[in-house]
């Protein structure tokens, strides 16, 4: 029997990585200049960009959403545009700020291990994992998108 593999994007954060299925990524953007977020936006919304037909696509800091220190956003930011995965959500797309260019990986039982003690996961983290020995997180994509609705 063939073992299942999932094509994923590994998104670099300041500490660790995010692991997301390739299917939820709309586009990877490099060297983006972020516009300021509205004054009423939460601190974890680190900016916005014009993307396709959207003039104010919100860009989130995953670290900030999880209550961690928000990494500085440099000129020429790396952004991953994500699909909202539930059709009833008002926000169809949002961006995640990442610290470097993402990589692709086919993930299976040999490359992915669950971290112990999943009870201590922060909100917005579905699972803490190790991908090829590197600490990472599988985000709760429903909850991330719900922040923006």
Buried (B, 14 or more C-beta within 10 A) or exposed (E): EEEEBEEBBBBBBBEBBBBBBEEBBBEBBEEBEBBEBEEEBBEBBBBBBEBEEBEEBBBBBBBBBBEBEBBEBEEEBBBBBBBBEEEEBEBBBBBBBBBEEBEEBEBEEEBBEEBEEEEEBBEBBBBBBBBEEEEBBBBBBEEBBBBBE
